[in-house]
Each structure stands twice: as C-alpha cells, then as structure tokens.
Amino acid sequence: MTVIYDSKCNFCNKIANFLKKKDFRHKINWISRESNECSTLFKKHSIDKEVDSIITIDQNISYFKSEAVFLILKKLNIKYFLFFIIFPRKLKDFVYDMISKNRYFFRSCSTKN
C-alpha cells in the first residue's frame, strides 16, 4: 500500500510522521506529494493533481479523504479504524474536509488555503 501526503503542511507532516512510527513492519510506502515518485503515480493512476486529499493506493485502486485514512488505520491495526465503520462516508468526508480546510487553525500548517 502507498500513501501520498502533503509534506509541505506541517500538520499533515506531523500526522504522517506519527503514523510512520506506528508502521513497525513497514507495510506502507510513504510518499511526499512533492516528490517525483508522486508525479509518476498520479499519471499511472489518472489522479488529478488538484485533488486536495491524502491519497492511498492499494491494489491499484486510489482512495481519498476518509477512505484513505480508514485504510491506513486498518493496515496499521490502529483500533480507531472501527470508528470509520459506524458513520456514513459523506459524514466522514465532511469532517475530513473541515479539518483539511481549517488545518491552519491548528497553528502547525505552513500552507494556508
């Protein structure tokens, strides 16, 4: 499984680094959105460069927003993934979008939209 994240955003970067530490068995290939490898994956999987989301690619299928987070947590066996089963995707994506759009509020994001 591959995860593409925004390494320019300190908030996103901190969360990715936290999750990387939980990835004891190196089950996930973590790729910065700004890397050349990311550009190659975007072309290979026909992902729009304008998509503002964490992206998970698993078995050649791309997942975005809350679905991507769910797969990461599940792969790392972090029990919070069970939370994602309870709520509908629209609600989870709404929460994801609210955090994403307001990530500068956490005073740790260098990227303000």
C-alpha positions in Angstrom: 0.0 0.0 0.0 1.2 3.5 -0.8 0.2 6.7 0.9 0.7 10.1 -0.7 0.7 13.0 1.8 1.3 16.8 1.8 4.8 17.2 3.3 4.6 21.0 2.9 1.9 21.2 5.5 3.3 20.8 9.0 0.0 19.5 10.3 -0.1 16.8 7.6 3.6 16.0 8.0 3.2 15.6 11.8 0.4 13.1 11.4 2.2 11.2 8.7 5.3 11.0 10.9 3.2 9.8 13.8 1.7 7.1 11.7 5.1 6.2 10.2 6.3 5.4 13.7 3.3 3.0 14.1 4.3 1.3 10.9 6.7 -1.1 12.6 6.6 -3.7 9.8 6.9 -1.1 7.0 3.6 -2.1 5.5 3.1 1.3 3.9 5.2 3.1 1.3 5.0 6.8 2.4 5.5 9.3 -0.4 5.6 13.1 -0.3 3.1 14.8 -2.6 6.0 17.0 -3.8 8.2 14.0 -5.0 8.9 12.8 -8.5 7.6 9.4 -7.5 4.2 11.0 -6.7 4.0 12.6 -10.1 4.6 9.2 -11.7 1.8 7.6 -9.5 -0.6 10.4 -10.4 0.0 9.7 -14.1 -0.2 5.9 -13.7 -3.4 6.0 -11.7 -5.0 9.0 -13.5 -5.2 11.1 -10.3 -6.0 14.8 -10.8 -3.1 16.9 -9.4 -5.7 19.3 -8.0 -7.1 16.7 -5.6 -6.6 18.2 -2.1 -6.6 15.0 0.0 -4.4 12.3 1.4 -4.3 9.5 -1.1 -4.0 5.8 -0.5 -3.2 3.4 -3.4 -3.9 -0.2 -2.6 -4.0 -3.0 -5.2 -4.0 -0.3 -8.0 -7.1 1.4 -6.6 -6.9 5.0 -5.4 -8.7 6.1 -2.2 -9.2 9.7 -1.0 -10.2 11.6 2.2 -11.8 9.5 4.9 -11.5 6.2 2.9 -7.7 6.8 2.6 -7.5 7.4 6.4 -9.6 4.3 7.1 -7.3 2.1 5.1 -4.2 3.5 6.8 -5.5 2.9 10.3 -6.8 -0.5 9.3 -3.4 -1.5 7.8 -1.6 -0.3 10.9 -4.1 -2.1 13.1 -4.9 1.2 15.0 -8.3 0.5 16.5 -9.7 3.9 15.6 -10.4 2.4 12.2 -13.5 0.9 13.8 -14.9 4.4 14.2 -15.0 4.7 10.5 -17.3 1.7 10.1 -20.1 3.3 12.2 -20.6 6.6 10.3 -21.6 7.1 6.6 -18.9 8.2 4.2 -20.5 11.6 3.5 -20.2 12.5 7.2 -16.7 11.2 7.4 -15.6 13.2 4.3 -17.4 16.3 5.7 -15.3 16.0 8.9 -12.2 15.4 6.8 -12.9 18.5 4.7 -13.5 20.6 7.7 -10.1 19.6 9.2 -8.4 20.0 5.8 -9.8 23.4 5.1 -9.0 24.7 8.6 -5.7 22.9 9.3 -4.0 26.3 9.7 -6.2 26.7 12.8 -4.1 24.0 14.5 -1.2 26.5 14.2 1.0 23.9 12.7 0.3 24.2 9.0 2.5 26.4 6.8 0.1 26.1 3.9 -3.0 28.3 4.2 -5.8 27.8 1.6 
